[in-house]
Amino acid sequence: MSDLIPLARAHCVPLRGSEHRLPPARIAELLPQVPGWEVVEDGHALLRTFPFDNYYETMAFVNALAFVAHAEDHHPDLGVHYNRAVVRYSTHDVGGLSENDFICAAKASALLGES
C-alpha cells in the first residue's frame, strides 16, 4: 500500500505468511489514520465498537460492512447487538495485523462518514 493513498481508498491484497505481519512501528504509524480504533490482543487485532440508536441502524451498518468485506475479500469478526456493533480485524494468514486490517477499518469508519 502506498502512504499517498488514503486508507479508505486503498484495496486489500491477498497476504499469507508472517513476513506480512506489521511491526509495532508501522502499527503506530497507521493507527492515527483510523481514529476510534484500538490495538488489542498484544498488537494482534484492531477493535472498535460502533454505537447506534436502534437495531435497524445497527443492522444497516453490519450489512454495509458485509458488502465491503465481500468486495475486499477481508472479513471482520463481528459482535452484533441491539444498539452497537463490535468490529475486530486481524489477518489470520499472517498471524496478526496487516495493512489490510487498517484499510478495512478505515472503510468501516467511512461508512459513517468518518475520514
C-alpha positions as CSV (number, residue, x, y, z in Angstrom):
1,M,0.0,0.0,0.0
2,S,1.2,3.5,-0.8
3,D,1.1,6.0,2.0
4,L,0.0,8.5,-0.6
5,I,-3.4,6.8,-1.0
6,P,-5.9,7.3,1.9
7,L,-6.6,4.0,3.7
8,A,-10.3,4.2,2.9
9,R,-9.5,4.4,-0.9
10,A,-6.9,1.6,-0.9
11,H,-7.7,-2.0,-1.6
12,C,-6.8,-5.2,0.1
13,V,-4.4,-7.7,-1.5
14,P,-4.1,-11.4,-0.6
15,L,-1.4,-11.8,2.1
16,R,0.0,-15.1,3.5
17,G,2.9,-15.5,5.8
18,S,4.3,-13.9,8.9
19,E,6.5,-11.6,6.7
20,H,3.4,-9.5,6.1
21,R,2.6,-9.0,9.8
22,L,3.1,-5.4,10.7
23,P,5.8,-4.5,13.1
24,P,4.9,-2.2,16.1
25,A,6.4,0.8,14.5
26,R,4.3,0.5,11.4
27,I,1.2,-0.1,13.5
28,A,2.0,3.1,15.4
29,E,2.2,5.0,12.0
30,L,-1.1,3.7,10.8
31,L,-3.2,3.9,13.9
32,P,-3.7,7.7,13.8
33,Q,-5.3,7.2,10.4
34,V,-8.1,5.2,11.9
35,P,-9.5,7.3,14.8
36,G,-11.6,5.5,17.3
37,W,-9.9,2.1,16.7
38,E,-7.7,0.5,19.2
39,V,-4.9,-2.1,19.0
40,V,-5.8,-5.1,21.2
41,E,-4.6,-8.6,21.9
42,D,-0.9,-7.6,22.3
43,G,-0.9,-5.9,18.9
44,H,-2.6,-8.7,17.0
45,A,-6.0,-7.1,16.3
46,L,-7.9,-3.8,15.8
47,L,-11.1,-3.3,17.6
48,R,-13.9,-0.7,17.7
49,T,-17.4,-0.5,19.0
50,F,-19.8,1.4,16.8
51,P,-22.9,2.7,18.8
52,F,-26.3,3.1,17.2
53,D,-29.7,4.3,18.3
54,N,-31.5,1.0,17.5
55,Y,-31.3,-2.4,16.0
56,Y,-32.3,-1.2,12.5
57,E,-29.4,1.2,12.3
58,T,-27.0,-1.5,13.7
59,M,-28.1,-4.0,11.1
60,A,-27.9,-1.4,8.3
61,F,-24.3,-0.8,9.3
62,V,-23.5,-4.5,9.6
63,N,-25.0,-5.2,6.1
64,A,-23.0,-2.4,4.6
65,L,-19.9,-3.7,6.3
66,A,-20.6,-7.2,4.9
67,F,-20.7,-5.7,1.4
68,V,-17.3,-4.1,2.0
69,A,-15.8,-7.3,3.4
70,H,-17.0,-9.2,0.4
71,A,-15.6,-6.6,-2.1
72,E,-12.2,-6.6,-0.3
73,D,-12.2,-10.3,0.5
74,H,-11.2,-9.4,4.0
75,H,-13.7,-10.2,6.8
76,P,-14.0,-8.9,10.3
77,D,-15.1,-10.7,13.4
78,L,-18.4,-9.1,14.4
79,G,-20.4,-8.8,17.6
80,V,-23.9,-7.6,16.7
81,H,-26.1,-6.2,19.5
82,Y,-29.3,-4.2,19.7
83,N,-27.6,-0.8,19.6
84,R,-24.0,-1.5,18.8
85,A,-21.6,-3.5,16.5
86,V,-18.2,-4.6,17.8
87,V,-15.8,-5.0,14.9
88,R,-12.5,-6.8,15.1
89,Y,-9.9,-7.1,12.4
90,S,-6.9,-9.3,12.3
91,T,-5.3,-11.2,9.4
92,H,-5.2,-14.8,10.4
93,D,-2.9,-15.8,7.5
94,V,-0.1,-13.5,8.8
95,G,-0.7,-14.2,12.5
96,G,-1.5,-10.6,13.4
97,L,-2.2,-7.2,11.9
98,S,-1.6,-6.5,8.2
99,E,-2.2,-3.3,6.2
100,N,-5.5,-5.0,5.0
101,D,-6.8,-4.6,8.6
102,F,-6.2,-0.9,8.6
103,I,-7.7,-0.5,5.1
104,C,-10.9,-2.2,6.2
105,A,-11.0,-0.3,9.5
106,A,-10.9,2.9,7.5
107,K,-13.6,1.7,5.2
108,A,-15.8,0.7,8.1
109,S,-15.4,4.2,9.6
110,A,-16.1,5.8,6.2
111,L,-19.5,4.0,6.2
112,L,-20.5,6.5,8.9
113,G,-19.0,9.5,7.1
114,E,-15.8,9.5,9.1
115,S,-12.5,10.0,7.3
